[in-house]
């Protein structure tokens, strides 16, 4: 899971996508990682 804006770049996001949405994406990843395992959906 990406934890920095630089890691988003390595995933192939464009510079403009990272500038506009990078902080939001990093925040969402952090929130998801903080969830307990039982709160996550079952894999398909």
Steps between C-alpha positions, in 0.01 A plus 500: 500500500634842413600711797649801324448714193817352350355151527192614306734600218651152497148356456466687172285797598570814302648808662173691469304214659742495791486879541119509501416175680819369661441619856143367492617160373771475768244594767255235380773234501594594858135476611459161331817366664368608842184289464487175696527185288138399574373830357644421156287335229562139404720458191321397182 
